[in-house]
Amino acid sequence: MKYQSLLLNPIIWLLASLTLGLAPFSPEPHVWEKIQWVYSGAQGMKLIDWFDLVLHGTPWVMLFISVVNKFKK
């Protein structure tokens, strides 16, 4: 149970979202660029681009899950 509480800790996922989730920060966050690319039809996206989207998007998804879990209790 200790690992589950650590895994669903919103503070950890907030820090991960603000660092890994937004890196690189310039000229725009990488995850935002990938989301815009998918939204516009994902033309020319390769497997590495999809992996990159998952890598940078996971902290945001986990942050959402941990916050929902925190308020659900």
N, C-alpha and C positions, 0 to 999 in steps of 0.2 A: 504493500500500500504506500510505502514511502516514495517509491519511484513514480507511482501514479500521481501523487500530489505534486511532485517535482515536475513531471511532464505537463501537468495542466496549470502550472503557475503562470499567470498572465504577465508578471513582471519579466520573467525570463524571455517570453515570446515578444514582449514589447521591445526589449533590448535587441533581440535577434532581428526583429522587423526593421528597427531603425538603423541597424548596421548592415547585416547581410541582405535584408529585404530591399534596401534602397541603394546598395552599392552597385556600380560607381555612381557618385552623386552628380557628376558633371558630364555632359551638358544637361541631362535629365536622368532621373532614376531608371535603371536598367529594366526593372520589372514593369514600370509604366510604359516604356518603349515597347516591350514585348506584348503587353496587353493591347496597346493601340494597333500593333501589327496583326494580332489575332482578330481584333474587332474589324479591321479593314479587309479581312478575307484570308489572311495568313499566306499570301502568295509568296513563294520562294523560301518559306521557312523550312529549314533542314532539321534533322533529328537533334543536333546539338542545340538548336534554338529552342526546341520544345523542352529539352532537358534543362536549359538555362531558365526557362519560364518556371518550371517546377522547382528548381533550386531556389530562385529568388522569391517565389510565391508561397512556398511552404511556411515560412515564419508568419506570414499574414493570415493564412488559413488556420494555423495553430493558435494564433492570437485570438482570432474570432471564436474558435471552439473553446478555448480556455475562459474567455470572458463570458460566453453563454453558459458554460458549466458553472462558473462562479455565481452568476445571478440566479441560476436555476435551483441552487441549493437553498 
